[in-house]
Structures are given as structure tokens and as C-alpha cells.
């Protein structure tokens, strides 16, 4: 499945998805208010504007300008691509995914509400991310751990090579990662939203393969809900493994950005700082930023 959850990091516990709750009040909503699983997912998990601020800041430090072209791998409903072309009149977006049903939903519910000019600057392509490397873009992004679907070093390295071939000069490849000991413990965590509760479940973990199966469920506050709305079967890649594979794929500069903790709430605050080491945590989130262009002093 194309959509993926976004865990938060907390000093005491790690609760996937919940940290977006307060922010969603200020994030533009797309699609009708409904019990559709894709709309519920977007409402529970996604906040593209938070990512965009990080993308812009990181790209500008290396290139002295803002990025304009973005490729969203594993784009799902293409909410990120949709809001990227809304962000600036010069922005263009390409969303790539294999799931035809999810792409159709995104076309009907996200892209269709854009202006004519904005619709002309976003393209959705049903294809394997390993095979789409043109047009070259300023940013290739793989978010919400979508690329964890690759379970072997060979397949992950092949994906990273495809991402590198997709980049224009000065381009950045950005992905997020999560971990911590609570990412290996079976659990169900609940986050209340208006009219429904989002449930994130880890129902299986194999330490030999470092393999985990996660489920997303929705419980409606009046009655009913959706069980197993989304299922993810992932290898839980570590930061050293990802760094090594990015280097093997040819990237010359690889930085890790670690999420800060809000001391008042104990939760991740969506402020990411470059890090070479970090405090051990029950749950954490980080970005990798890979490029052939070093960060300017």
C-alpha cells in the first residue's frame, strides 16, 4: 500500500502519527470529510508544510536558491505533490506510485481541486520508482518510511541509485527514518481526532530479519470503523545501514538530521538539526539528506 504513517519521537514513549494532531488545524485539508480510508489517513498523519520548510532551508544552504522541482516517490494520494505546487507559482511536482487505485483517489480528491495553472504543474505517473529517473529534479523525496519496503541491500542500493540519477545538478535526495526500542515491541497506540480515533499497531516483529508488520485502524466515534485500513511490512533499516548504502549508490555527501525534543511536552517538535551522534531513545525520527553538493560553510 502506498500510504505510510509518520511516528513521533518522545523521551518516554514513541507514538506514531500523534504529533501531527495539533498542527493539522493549520494545514489546508484536501478531499471531502468522509469515512474514506485515504481521507482519514491524510487527516491523521500528513502535514506537508512542515516538510517543505525543512526542504527549502536545506536546499537553500547548498544552492543559494529555493528548490522548484520535486519528485515524490511512493506518492500515494499525492498530497505532498499537490501542496508543493500550491506553495510557489514556480514549483512543479512529479508523483510516482504503483497503486492505481490510490493514484486515482489522489487525482479526484487532491489534484482536481487545484487551479488550472497548478494542475498543469503536477504529474502523476503509475510506475516503479526504480524506473523513473526523468525529468531530473531539485528534490527527490521518499517520506513516511515508504522505501523501507525494500528488504535487501541489493534492492535498496538499486533504489538509491535510481534516486541519484533523478537529481539535477545541486539536487538533494531526502528520506525519513525511525527507530528506537519501542519500534520493536508489539503495541497499539491511539490518537483522537475530531470524529474518529487513529490506531497504530505493531503486531509482529522478527529480530533475526529485523522485520516488522504494522497496521493502521480507524475507530469512528459514533459507531464502527475500519480495521486494517493499511498494512506495512518493512525491514527496519538502521541509520548506519542507510548511510552505507547511500555511499555505495554514489552519493558523496550524506548528512543526518535528528529531531529535537520539546522539553515541555516531551514530544518531537519537527525541528531537525544535523547530528553525528544522538541520545538513545525509545523512539526517534531523523532525515537523511544525500547529495553530490556539500553544505556551504
Secondary structure, 3 states (H helix, E strand, C coil): CCCCCCECCECCCCCECHHHCCHHHHCCCCCCCCCCHHHHHHHHHCCHHHHHHHHHHHHHHHHCCCCCEEEEECCCCCHHHHHHHHHCCCCEEEEEECCHHHHHHHHHHCHHHCCHHHHCCEEEEECCHHHCCCCCEEEEEECCCHHHHCCCHHHHHHHHHHHHHCEEEEEEEEEEEEECHHHHCCEEEEEEECCEEEEEEEEEEECCCCEEEEEEEEEECCCCEEEEEEEEEEECCCHHHHHHHHHHCCCCEEEEEEEEECCCCCEEEEEEEECCCCCCCCCEEEEEEEECCCCCC
